[in-house]
């Protein structure tokens, strides 16, 4: 069955504590090529079929349920 | 600065409790178009520059640090 991938990231202007912790650990490990890490969520939504209506439904779900619009942004909703 | 996106998902053969919980909630909300939801992680890694060596380094980090290879798979490592 077809899958729609929804990607959600913390808003860029907000502090990402998880990301900061990983970034600090990587710097302590000497990974100097890496300047920052931000961590978000990835949803694989298996649907019956991909139609414009289903895509719109998943987009609405991404904004209402899969993300907290106060602190997160829906980066993409893509049928794969 | 350039960004490399790392996507990590739970192994398909394993139970994804978070995903199951969200799937159940969506079905109770009457979202019958959606048969399953699986939830993983998305990392945005900001690097100094994207070279084959840096990509290989992030690939290794994805497998060693960003994911638990026992229960998760690295789905993709992509420079964006």
Backbone of each chain as nested JSON, in Angstrom:
{
  "chains": [
    {"id": "A", "residues": [
      {"number": 1, "name": "UNK", "atoms": {"N": [0.855, -1.204, 0.0], "CA": [0.0, 0.0, 0.0], "C": [0.886, 1.248, 0.0]}},
      {"number": 2, "name": "UNK", "atoms": {"N": [0.38, 2.315, -0.63], "CA": [1.205, 3.524, -0.753], "C": [1.458, 4.191, 0.604]}},
      {"number": 3, "name": "UNK", "atoms": {"N": [2.581, 4.899, 0.669], "CA": [2.982, 5.567, 1.907], "C": [3.164, 7.057, 1.679]}},
      {"number": 4, "name": "UNK", "atoms": {"N": [2.724, 7.836, 2.662], "CA": [2.955, 9.284, 2.65], "C": [3.887, 9.597, 3.81]}},
      {"number": 5, "name": "UNK", "atoms": {"N": [4.999, 10.284, 3.519], "CA": [5.973, 10.611, 4.562], "C": [5.757, 12.049, 5.023]}},
      {"number": 6, "name": "UNK", "atoms": {"N": [5.595, 12.207, 6.318], "CA": [5.421, 13.533, 6.932], "C": [6.661, 13.827, 7.77]}},
      {"number": 7, "name": "UNK", "atoms": {"N": [7.27, 14.986, 7.554], "CA": [8.466, 15.348, 8.298], "C": [8.186, 16.6, 9.131]}},
      {"number": 8, "name": "UNK", "atoms": {"N": [8.509, 16.51, 10.397], "CA": [8.237, 17.582, 11.357], "C": [9.543, 17.948, 12.061]}},
      {"number": 9, "name": "UNK", "atoms": {"N": [9.832, 19.254, 12.135], "CA": [11.05, 19.7, 12.82], "C": [10.705, 20.779, 13.837]}},
      {"number": 10, "name": "UNK", "atoms": {"N": [11.507, 20.925, 14.882], "CA": [11.301, 22.034, 15.817], "C": [11.472, 23.362, 15.077]}},
      {"number": 11, "name": "UNK", "atoms": {"N": [10.706, 24.38, 15.462], "CA": [10.853, 25.697, 14.833], "C": [12.296, 26.173, 15.005]}},
      {"number": 12, "name": "UNK", "atoms": {"N": [12.841, 26.743, 13.913], "CA": [14.257, 27.12, 13.904], "C": [14.579, 28.132, 15.004]}},
      {"number": 13, "name": "UNK", "atoms": {"N": [13.605, 28.985, 15.341], "CA": [13.913, 30.043, 16.314], "C": [13.935, 29.518, 17.751]}},
      {"number": 14, "name": "UNK", "atoms": {"N": [13.441, 28.297, 17.947], "CA": [13.358, 27.775, 19.318], "C": [14.58, 26.936, 19.654]}},
      {"number": 15, "name": "UNK", "atoms": {"N": [14.907, 26.858, 20.935], "CA": [15.994, 25.999, 21.403], "C": [15.578, 24.538, 21.207]}},
      {"number": 16, "name": "UNK", "atoms": {"N": [16.504, 23.736, 20.663], "CA": [16.251, 22.294, 20.505], "C": [17.179, 21.568, 21.471]}},
      {"number": 17, "name": "UNK", "atoms": {"N": [16.703, 21.296, 22.706], "CA": [17.586, 20.726, 23.723], "C": [18.223, 19.406, 23.298]}},
      {"number": 18, "name": "UNK", "atoms": {"N": [17.42, 18.551, 22.653], "CA": [17.967, 17.259, 22.202], "C": [19.111, 17.51, 21.216]}},
      {"number": 19, "name": "UNK", "atoms": {"N": [18.834, 18.373, 20.263], "CA": [19.838, 18.667, 19.248], "C": [21.097, 19.252, 19.845]}},
      {"number": 20, "name": "UNK", "atoms": {"N": [20.907, 20.176, 20.813], "CA": [22.071, 20.8, 21.47], "C": [22.898, 19.732, 22.196]}},
      {"number": 21, "name": "UNK", "atoms": {"N": [22.218, 18.79, 22.851], "CA": [22.934, 17.747, 23.603], "C": [23.752, 16.881, 22.653]}},
      {"number": 22, "name": "UNK", "atoms": {"N": [23.162, 16.515, 21.529], "CA": [23.882, 15.678, 20.565], "C": [25.046, 16.466, 19.962]}},
      {"number": 23, "name": "UNK", "atoms": {"N": [24.798, 17.736, 19.65], "CA": [25.867, 18.565, 19.091], "C": [27.044, 18.639, 20.055]}},
      {"number": 24, "name": "UNK", "atoms": {"N": [26.757, 18.861, 21.326], "CA": [27.83, 18.94, 22.325], "C": [28.6, 17.632, 22.41]}},
      {"number": 25, "name": "UNK", "atoms": {"N": [27.875, 16.526, 22.377], "CA": [28.549, 15.22, 22.462], "C": [29.459, 15.004, 21.255]}},
      {"number": 26, "name": "UNK", "atoms": {"N": [28.97, 15.382, 20.087], "CA": [29.779, 15.194, 18.88], "C": [31.041, 16.058, 18.923]}},
      {"number": 27, "name": "UNK", "atoms": {"N": [30.891, 17.272, 19.453], "CA": [32.092, 18.135, 19.553], "C": [33.08, 17.534, 20.546]}},
      {"number": 28, "name": "UNK", "atoms": {"N": [32.587, 16.975, 21.64], "CA": [33.494, 16.331, 22.624], "C": [34.176, 15.115, 22.01]}},
      {"number": 29, "name": "UNK", "atoms": {"N": [33.508, 14.513, 20.993], "CA": [34.123, 13.366, 20.319], "C": [35.076, 13.823, 19.202]}},
      {"number": 30, "name": "UNK", "atoms": {"N": [35.199, 15.154, 19.073], "CA": [36.143, 15.676, 18.084], "C": [35.582, 15.769, 16.676]}},
      {"number": 31, "name": "UNK", "atoms": {"N": [34.26, 15.704, 16.531], "CA": [33.642, 15.795, 15.197], "C": [33.51, 17.27, 14.803]}},
      {"number": 32, "name": "UNK", "atoms": {"N": [34.603, 17.858, 14.366], "CA": [34.594, 19.314, 14.147], "C": [33.898, 19.701, 12.845]}},
      {"number": 33, "name": "UNK", "atoms": {"N": [33.69, 18.743, 11.938], "CA": [32.996, 19.069, 10.68], "C": [31.533, 19.432, 10.901]}},
      {"number": 34, "name": "UNK", "atoms": {"N": [31.019, 19.017, 12.067], "CA": [29.584, 19.18, 12.325], "C": [29.363, 20.401, 13.223]}},
      {"number": 35, "name": "UNK", "atoms": {"N": [28.59, 21.372, 12.707], "CA": [28.414, 22.562, 13.54], "C": [27.114, 22.511, 14.337]}},
      {"number": 36, "name": "UNK", "atoms": {"N": [26.094, 21.847, 13.811], "CA": [24.854, 21.782, 14.585], "C": [24.028, 20.559, 14.185]}},
      {"number": 37, "name": "UNK", "atoms": {"N": [23.267, 20.027, 15.141], "CA": [22.33, 18.924, 14.859], "C": [20.97, 19.339, 15.41]}},
      {"number": 38, "name": "UNK", "atoms": {"N": [19.926, 19.167, 14.587], "CA": [18.55, 19.402, 15.061], "C": [17.78, 18.109, 14.824]}},
      {"number": 39, "name": "UNK", "atoms": {"N": [16.929, 17.775, 15.792], "CA": [16.241, 16.485, 15.746], "C": [14.735, 16.697, 15.673]}},
      {"number": 40, "name": "UNK", "atoms": {"N": [14.114, 16.014, 14.672], "CA": [12.663, 16.112, 14.515], "C": [12.054, 14.729, 14.381]}},
      {"number": 41, "name": "UNK", "atoms": {"N": [10.856, 14.702, 13.83], "CA": [10.134, 13.425, 13.724], "C": [9.818, 13.126, 12.264]}},
      {"number": 42, "name": "UNK", "atoms": {"N": [9.733, 11.825, 11.967], "CA": [9.395, 11.39, 10.607], "C": [8.265, 10.361, 10.725]}},
      {"number": 43, "name": "UNK", "atoms": {"N": [7.177, 10.627, 10.022], "CA": [6.026, 9.73, 10.071], "C": [5.877, 9.04, 8.72]}},
      {"number": 44, "name": "UNK", "atoms": {"N": [5.718, 7.733, 8.745], "CA": [5.357, 7.017, 7.518], "C": [3.884, 6.612, 7.666]}},
      {"number": 45, "name": "UNK", "atoms": {"N": [3.037, 7.239, 6.859], "CA": [1.585, 7.008, 6.948], "C": [1.174, 6.117, 5.776]}},
      {"number": 46, "name": "UNK", "atoms": {"N": [0.775, 4.891, 6.093], "CA": [0.325, 3.976, 5.035], "C": [-1.15, 4.241, 4.789]}},
      {"number": 47, "name": "UNK", "atoms": {"N": [-1.477, 4.514, 3.522], "CA": [-2.867, 4.852, 3.191], "C": [-3.43, 3.847, 2.182]}},
      {"number": 48, "name": "UNK", "atoms": {"N": [-4.757, 3.872, 2.07], "CA": [-5.424, 2.945, 1.15], "C": [-5.021, 3.273, -0.29]}},
      {"number": 49, "name": "UNK", "atoms": {"N": [-5.127, 4.552, -0.643], "CA": [-4.634, 5.017, -1.955], "C": [-4.319, 6.506, -1.845]}},
      {"number": 50, "name": "UNK", "atoms": {"N": [-3.433, 6.982, -2.724], "CA": [-3.031, 8.383, -2.659], "C": [-3.88, 9.184, -3.641]}},
      {"number": 51, "name": "UNK", "atoms": {"N": [-4.795, 9.971, -3.107], "CA": [-5.611, 10.877, -3.93], "C": [-5.394, 12.287, -3.359]}},
      {"number": 52, "name": "UNK", "atoms": {"N": [-5.763, 13.323, -4.13], "CA": [-5.625, 14.694, -3.59], "C": [-6.356, 14.855, -2.252]}},
      {"number": 53, "name": "UNK", "atoms": {"N": [-7.501, 14.188, -2.116], "CA": [-8.253, 14.315, -0.857], "C": [-7.472, 13.682, 0.3]}},
      {"number": 54, "name": "UNK", "atoms": {"N": [-6.892, 12.497, 0.051], "CA": [-6.15, 11.801, 1.118], "C": [-4.914, 12.617, 1.482]}},
      {"number": 55, "name": "UNK", "atoms": {"N": [-4.233, 13.167, 0.46], "CA": [-3.058, 14.007, 0.741], "C": [-3.452, 15.218, 1.589]}},
      {"number": 56, "name": "UNK", "atoms": {"N": [-4.593, 15.831, 1.25], "CA": [-5.055, 16.995, 2.031], "C": [-5.401, 16.564, 3.449]}},
      {"number": 57, "name": "UNK", "atoms": {"N": [-5.979, 15.373, 3.581], "CA": [-6.341, 14.855, 4.918], "C": [-5.07, 14.641, 5.747]}},
      {"number": 58, "name": "UNK", "atoms": {"N": [-4.029, 14.055, 5.123], "CA": [-2.778, 13.8, 5.866], "C": [-2.083, 15.121, 6.2]}},
      {"number": 59, "name": "UNK", "atoms": {"N": [-2.159, 16.095, 5.283], "CA": [-1.58, 17.421, 5.558], "C": [-2.263, 18.028, 6.792]}},
      {"number": 60, "name": "UNK", "atoms": {"N": [-3.589, 17.919, 6.852], "CA": [-4.322, 18.463, 8.008], "C": [-3.944, 17.703, 9.282]}},
      {"number": 61, "name": "UNK", "atoms": {"N": [-3.825, 16.387, 9.179], "CA": [-3.411, 15.588, 10.347], "C": [-2.014, 15.984, 10.788]}},
      {"number": 62, "name": "UNK", "atoms": {"N": [-1.134, 16.24, 9.818], "CA": [0.254, 16.618, 10.148], "C": [0.247, 17.891, 10.994]}},
      {"number": 63, "name": "UNK", "atoms": {"N": [-0.624, 18.824, 10.618], "CA": [-0.653, 20.095, 11.351], "C": [-1.393, 19.976, 12.681]}},
      {"number": 64, "name": "UNK", "atoms": {"N": [-2.425, 19.143, 12.726], "CA": [-3.243, 19.083, 13.946], "C": [-2.733, 18.07, 14.966]}},
      {"number": 65, "name": "UNK", "atoms": {"N": [-2.283, 16.88, 14.462], "CA": [-1.989, 15.774, 15.382], "C": [-0.497, 15.434, 15.433]}},
      {"number": 66, "name": "UNK", "atoms": {"N": [0.129, 15.369, 14.242], "CA": [1.523, 14.92, 14.242], "C": [2.495, 16.003, 14.724]}},
      {"number": 67, "name": "UNK", "atoms": {"N": [2.066, 17.243, 14.753], "CA": [2.998, 18.293, 15.194], "C": [2.286, 19.235, 16.154]}},
      {"number": 68, "name": "UNK", "atoms": {"N": [3.098, 19.898, 16.946], "CA": [2.59, 20.94, 17.856], "C": [2.97, 22.258, 17.201]}},
      {"number": 69, "name": "UNK", "atoms": {"N": [1.963, 22.915, 16.603], "CA": [2.231, 24.094, 15.776], "C": [2.872, 25.255, 16.551]}},
      {"number": 70, "name": "UNK", "atoms": {"N": [2.851, 25.173, 17.875], "CA": [3.466, 26.247, 18.673], "C": [4.995, 26.123, 18.61]}},
      {"number": 71, "name": "UNK", "atoms": {"N": [5.501, 24.898, 18.605], "CA": [6.953, 24.702, 18.692], "C": [7.536, 23.951, 17.504]}},
      {"number": 72, "name": "UNK", "atoms": {"N": [6.667, 23.472, 16.609], "CA": [7.162, 22.666, 15.492], "C": [6.613, 23.152, 14.163]}},
      {"number": 73, "name": "UNK", "atoms": {"N": [7.331, 22.82, 13.077], "CA": [6.877, 23.104, 11.715], "C": [6.747, 21.791, 10.954]}},
      {"number": 74, "name": "UNK", "atoms": {"N": [5.713, 21.7, 10.105], "CA": [5.617, 20.54, 9.196], "C": [6.515, 20.86, 8.007]}},
      {"number": 75, "name": "UNK", "atoms": {"N": [7.601, 20.123, 7.861], "CA": [8.59, 20.433, 6.82], "C": [8.112, 19.949, 5.459]}},
      {"number": 76, "name": "UNK", "atoms": {"N": [7.538, 18.739, 5.438], "CA": [7.065, 18.23, 4.142], "C": [6.049, 17.11, 4.351]}},
      {"number": 77, "name": "UNK", "atoms": {"N": [5.173, 16.97, 3.349], "CA": [4.198, 15.865, 3.298], "C": [4.322, 15.304, 1.882]}},
      {"number": 78, "name": "UNK", "atoms": {"N": [4.911, 14.133, 1.735], "CA": [5.282, 13.641, 0.402], "C": [4.804, 12.21, 0.204]}},
      {"number": 79, "name": "UNK", "atoms": {"N": [4.132, 11.956, -0.907], "CA": [3.766, 10.57, -1.249], "C": [5.003, 9.898, -1.82]}},
      {"number": 80, "name": "UNK", "atoms": {"N": [5.325, 8.729, -1.29], "CA": [6.518, 8.024, -1.8], "C": [6.133, 6.668, -2.373]}}
    ]},
    {"id": "B", "residues": [
      {"number": 1, "name": "UNK", "atoms": {"N": [25.049, 27.492, 5.887], "CA": [25.9, 26.294, 5.797], "C": [25.078, 25.106, 5.322]}},
      {"number": 2, "name": "UNK", "atoms": {"N": [25.731, 24.202, 4.589], "CA": [24.977, 23.064, 4.034], "C": [24.463, 22.118, 5.126]}},
      {"number": 3, "name": "UNK", "atoms": {"N": [23.38, 21.434, 4.787], "CA": [22.74, 20.52, 5.736], "C": [22.634, 19.119, 5.149]}},
      {"number": 4, "name": "UNK", "atoms": {"N": [22.867, 18.132, 6.003], "CA": [22.679, 16.726, 5.614], "C": [21.52, 16.184, 6.459]}},
      {"number": 5, "name": "UNK", "atoms": {"N": [20.537, 15.605, 5.795], "CA": [19.366, 15.074, 6.506], "C": [19.52, 13.569, 6.683]}},
      {"number": 6, "name": "UNK", "atoms": {"N": [19.402, 13.121, 7.906], "CA": [19.475, 11.69, 8.236], "C": [18.092, 11.249, 8.709]}},
      {"number": 7, "name": "UNK", "atoms": {"N": [17.588, 10.187, 8.113], "CA": [16.267, 9.687, 8.494], "C": [16.396, 8.275, 9.065]}},
      {"number": 8, "name": "UNK", "atoms": {"N": [15.816, 8.088, 10.223], "CA": [15.899, 6.818, 10.954], "C": [14.487, 6.341, 11.271]}},
      {"number": 9, "name": "UNK", "atoms": {"N": [14.217, 5.073, 10.991], "CA": [12.891, 4.504, 11.285], "C": [13.045, 3.218, 12.093]}},
      {"number": 10, "name": "UNK", "atoms": {"N": [12.016, 2.861, 12.881], "CA": [12.068, 1.569, 13.564], "C": [12.089, 0.446, 12.53]}},
      {"number": 11, "name": "UNK", "atoms": {"N": [12.775, -0.652, 12.841], "CA": [12.801, -1.778, 11.906], "C": [11.36, -2.236, 11.643]}},
      {"number": 12, "name": "UNK", "atoms": {"N": [11.08, -2.555, 10.383], "CA": [9.708, -2.882, 9.983], "C": [9.18, -4.11, 10.739]}},
      {"number": 13, "name": "UNK", "atoms": {"N": [10.087, -5.043, 11.063], "CA": [9.617, -6.291, 11.694], "C": [9.265, -6.091, 13.169]}},
      {"number": 14, "name": "UNK", "atoms": {"N": [9.677, -4.946, 13.735], "CA": [9.46, -4.754, 15.174], "C": [8.172, -3.979, 15.425]}},
      {"number": 15, "name": "UNK", "atoms": {"N": [7.575, -4.183, 16.589], "CA": [6.395, -3.421, 17.004], "C": [6.803, -1.964, 17.234]}},
      {"number": 16, "name": "UNK", "atoms": {"N": [6.012, -1.027, 16.709], "CA": [6.273, 0.398, 16.928], "C": [5.146, 0.915, 17.824]}},
      {"number": 17, "name": "UNK", "atoms": {"N": [5.318, 0.888, 19.148], "CA": [4.224, 1.239, 20.068], "C": [3.66, 2.636, 19.818]}},
      {"number": 18, "name": "UNK", "atoms": {"N": [4.578, 3.611, 19.566], "CA": [4.103, 4.985, 19.297], "C": [3.199, 4.988, 18.069]}},
      {"number": 19, "name": "UNK", "atoms": {"N": [3.695, 4.332, 17.02], "CA": [2.932, 4.297, 15.778], "C": [1.586, 3.628, 15.956]}},
      {"number": 20, "name": "UNK", "atoms": {"N": [1.588, 2.514, 16.701], "CA": [0.323, 1.789, 16.959], "C": [-0.661, 2.691, 17.718]}},
      {"number": 21, "name": "UNK", "atoms": {"N": [-0.15, 3.433, 18.68], "CA": [-1.026, 4.314, 19.488], "C": [-1.654, 5.379, 18.593]}},
      {"number": 22, "name": "UNK", "atoms": {"N": [-0.85, 5.97, 17.724], "CA": [-1.371, 7.025, 16.844], "C": [-2.361, 6.42, 15.847]}},
      {"number": 23, "name": "UNK", "atoms": {"N": [-2.028, 5.224, 15.332], "CA": [-2.936, 4.568, 14.389], "C": [-4.292, 4.314, 15.042]}},
      {"number": 24, "name": "UNK", "atoms": {"N": [-4.262, 3.814, 16.266], "CA": [-5.508, 3.559, 16.99], "C": [-6.322, 4.827, 17.19]}},
      {"number": 25, "name": "UNK", "atoms": {"N": [-5.632, 5.891, 17.548], "CA": [-6.333, 7.163, 17.785], "C": [-6.969, 7.669, 16.49]}},
      {"number": 26, "name": "UNK", "atoms": {"N": [-6.24, 7.539, 15.391], "CA": [-6.779, 8.007, 14.106], "C": [-8.008, 7.186, 13.704]}},
      {"number": 27, "name": "UNK", "atoms": {"N": [-7.948, 5.882, 13.966], "CA": [-9.115, 5.046, 13.628], "C": [-10.304, 5.427, 14.509]}},
      {"number": 28, "name": "UNK", "atoms": {"N": [-10.059, 5.738, 15.777], "CA": [-11.168, 6.16, 16.656], "C": [-11.731, 7.497, 16.2]}},
      {"number": 29, "name": "UNK", "atoms": {"N": [-10.888, 8.292, 15.509], "CA": [-11.378, 9.575, 14.987], "C": [-12.063, 9.404, 13.635]}},
      {"number": 30, "name": "UNK", "atoms": {"N": [-12.123, 8.124, 13.174], "CA": [-12.829, 7.858, 11.927], "C": [-11.99, 8.067, 10.678]}},
      {"number": 31, "name": "UNK", "atoms": {"N": [-10.666, 8.134, 10.838], "CA": [-9.788, 8.335, 9.67], "C": [-9.531, 6.973, 8.994]}},
      {"number": 32, "name": "UNK", "atoms": {"N": [-10.507, 6.522, 8.22], "CA": [-10.418, 5.152, 7.69], "C": [-9.452, 5.045, 6.504]}},
      {"number": 33, "name": "UNK", "atoms": {"N": [-9.08, 6.193, 5.912], "CA": [-8.131, 6.14, 4.784], "C": [-6.744, 5.7, 5.216]}},
      {"number": 34, "name": "UNK", "atoms": {"N": [-6.482, 5.824, 6.524], "CA": [-5.123, 5.575, 7.021], "C": [-5.063, 4.182, 7.66]}},
      {"number": 35, "name": "UNK", "atoms": {"N": [-4.186, 3.323, 7.115], "CA": [-4.159, 1.982, 7.687], "C": [-3.063, 1.816, 8.729]}},
      {"number": 36, "name": "UNK", "atoms": {"N": [-1.961, 2.566, 8.586], "CA": [-0.906, 2.41, 9.597], "C": [-0.047, 3.676, 9.661]}},
      {"number": 37, "name": "UNK", "atoms": {"N": [0.483, 3.96, 10.853], "CA": [1.418, 5.075, 11.02], "C": [2.649, 4.533, 11.742]}},
      {"number": 38, "name": "UNK", "atoms": {"N": [3.852, 4.819, 11.219], "CA": [5.089, 4.466, 11.905], "C": [5.862, 5.768, 12.139]}},
      {"number": 39, "name": "UNK", "atoms": {"N": [6.495, 5.846, 13.302], "CA": [7.135, 7.099, 13.692], "C": [8.625, 6.889, 13.897]}},
      {"number": 40, "name": "UNK", "atoms": {"N": [9.431, 7.747, 13.234], "CA": [10.885, 7.658, 13.384], "C": [11.457, 9.025, 13.668]}},
      {"number": 41, "name": "UNK", "atoms": {"N": [12.764, 9.169, 13.4], "CA": [13.461, 10.41, 13.73], "C": [14.067, 11.012, 12.463]}},
      {"number": 42, "name": "UNK", "atoms": {"N": [14.169, 12.334, 12.491], "CA": [14.774, 13.054, 11.369], "C": [15.831, 13.992, 11.954]}},
      {"number": 43, "name": "UNK", "atoms": {"N": [17.046, 13.874, 11.456], "CA": [18.146, 14.711, 11.96], "C": [18.554, 15.672, 10.847]}},
      {"number": 44, "name": "UNK", "atoms": {"N": [18.668, 16.946, 11.184], "CA": [19.266, 17.907, 10.259], "C": [20.662, 18.216, 10.809]}},
      {"number": 45, "name": "UNK", "atoms": {"N": [21.67, 17.789, 10.067], "CA": [23.058, 17.956, 10.511], "C": [23.688, 19.075, 9.687]}},
      {"number": 46, "name": "UNK", "atoms": {"N": [23.981, 20.198, 10.321], "CA": [24.624, 21.315, 9.617], "C": [26.122, 21.081, 9.641]}},
      {"number": 47, "name": "UNK", "atoms": {"N": [26.725, 21.092, 8.452], "CA": [28.156, 20.795, 8.359], "C": [28.888, 21.981, 7.739]}},
      {"number": 48, "name": "UNK", "atoms": {"N": [30.219, 21.955, 7.892], "CA": [31.036, 23.042, 7.369], "C": [30.962, 23.054, 5.841]}},
      {"number": 49, "name": "UNK", "atoms": {"N": [31.151, 21.872, 5.228], "CA": [30.98, 21.737, 3.775], "C": [30.68, 20.274, 3.482]}},
      {"number": 50, "name": "UNK", "atoms": {"N": [30.004, 20.027, 2.366], "CA": [29.628, 18.657, 2.023], "C": [30.685, 18.074, 1.086]}},
      {"number": 51, "name": "UNK", "atoms": {"N": [31.498, 17.173, 1.622], "CA": [32.483, 16.45, 0.819], "C": [32.202, 14.956, 1.004]}},
      {"number": 52, "name": "UNK", "atoms": {"N": [32.739, 14.108, 0.114], "CA": [32.519, 12.667, 0.294], "C": [32.959, 12.175, 1.677]}},
      {"number": 53, "name": "UNK", "atoms": {"N": [34.029, 12.781, 2.205], "CA": [34.516, 12.347, 3.536], "C": [33.496, 12.731, 4.612]}},
      {"number": 54, "name": "UNK", "atoms": {"N": [32.946, 13.953, 4.506], "CA": [31.974, 14.407, 5.519], "C": [30.71, 13.558, 5.427]}},
      {"number": 55, "name": "UNK", "atoms": {"N": [30.279, 13.268, 4.191], "CA": [29.088, 12.412, 4.022], "C": [29.32, 11.039, 4.644]}},
      {"number": 56, "name": "UNK", "atoms": {"N": [30.532, 10.482, 4.428], "CA": [30.847, 9.169, 5.01], "C": [30.861, 9.26, 6.533]}},
      {"number": 57, "name": "UNK", "atoms": {"N": [31.373, 10.39, 7.052], "CA": [31.439, 10.573, 8.506], "C": [30.013, 10.631, 9.079]}},
      {"number": 58, "name": "UNK", "atoms": {"N": [29.111, 11.371, 8.385], "CA": [27.727, 11.481, 8.883], "C": [27.01, 10.136, 8.765]}},
      {"number": 59, "name": "UNK", "atoms": {"N": [27.303, 9.385, 7.689], "CA": [26.73, 8.038, 7.532], "C": [27.145, 7.155, 8.72]}},
      {"number": 60, "name": "UNK", "atoms": {"N": [28.428, 7.233, 9.074], "CA": [28.911, 6.424, 10.209], "C": [28.24, 6.886, 11.512]}},
      {"number": 61, "name": "UNK", "atoms": {"N": [28.116, 8.199, 11.681], "CA": [27.442, 8.723, 12.883], "C": [25.982, 8.268, 12.921]}},
      {"number": 62, "name": "UNK", "atoms": {"N": [25.357, 8.26, 11.758], "CA": [23.942, 7.848, 11.688], "C": [23.787, 6.424, 12.216]}},
      {"number": 63, "name": "UNK", "atoms": {"N": [24.747, 5.58, 11.84], "CA": [24.646, 4.172, 12.255], "C": [25.077, 3.981, 13.707]}},
      {"number": 64, "name": "UNK", "atoms": {"N": [26.079, 4.759, 14.16], "CA": [26.618, 4.52, 15.508], "C": [25.877, 5.288, 16.591]}},
      {"number": 65, "name": "UNK", "atoms": {"N": [25.52, 6.576, 16.27], "CA": [25.016, 7.459, 17.335], "C": [23.539, 7.82, 17.148]}},
      {"number": 66, "name": "UNK", "atoms": {"N": [23.173, 8.137, 15.899], "CA": [21.796, 8.614, 15.693], "C": [20.774, 7.477, 15.71]}},
      {"number": 67, "name": "UNK", "atoms": {"N": [21.219, 6.253, 15.557], "CA": [20.245, 5.151, 15.538], "C": [20.761, 3.999, 16.388]}},
      {"number": 68, "name": "UNK", "atoms": {"N": [19.804, 3.19, 16.836], "CA": [20.135, 1.962, 17.572], "C": [19.942, 0.829, 16.575]}},
      {"number": 69, "name": "UNK", "atoms": {"N": [21.052, 0.3, 16.079], "CA": [21.0, -0.653, 14.963], "C": [20.232, -1.945, 15.314]}},
      {"number": 70, "name": "UNK", "atoms": {"N": [19.988, -2.157, 16.604], "CA": [19.234, -3.361, 16.997], "C": [17.756, -3.188, 16.642]}},
      {"number": 71, "name": "UNK", "atoms": {"N": [17.237, -1.98, 16.811], "CA": [15.795, -1.776, 16.624], "C": [15.46, -0.773, 15.528]}},
      {"number": 72, "name": "UNK", "atoms": {"N": [16.485, -0.113, 14.962], "CA": [16.214, 0.926, 13.971], "C": [17.053, 0.731, 12.711]}},
      {"number": 73, "name": "UNK", "atoms": {"N": [16.548, 1.3, 11.604], "CA": [17.295, 1.321, 10.351], "C": [17.544, 2.776, 9.95]}},
      {"number": 74, "name": "UNK", "atoms": {"N": [18.72, 3.024, 9.369], "CA": [18.977, 4.353, 8.789], "C": [18.369, 4.333, 7.399]}},
      {"number": 75, "name": "UNK", "atoms": {"N": [17.317, 5.106, 7.2], "CA": [16.574, 5.066, 5.928], "C": [17.314, 5.827, 4.839]}},
      {"number": 76, "name": "UNK", "atoms": {"N": [17.843, 6.999, 5.202], "CA": [18.583, 7.768, 4.184], "C": [19.496, 8.792, 4.84]}},
      {"number": 77, "name": "UNK", "atoms": {"N": [20.56, 9.126, 4.105], "CA": [21.494, 10.192, 4.505], "C": [21.657, 11.053, 3.259]}},
      {"number": 78, "name": "UNK", "atoms": {"N": [21.071, 12.243, 3.248], "CA": [21.001, 13.033, 2.019], "C": [21.465, 14.472, 2.255]}},
      {"number": 79, "name": "UNK", "atoms": {"N": [22.335, 14.946, 1.389], "CA": [22.738, 16.363, 1.46], "C": [21.642, 17.179, 0.794]}},
      {"number": 80, "name": "UNK", "atoms": {"N": [21.164, 18.219, 1.492], "CA": [20.085, 19.039, 0.905], "C": [20.546, 20.494, 0.744]}}
    ]}
  ]
}
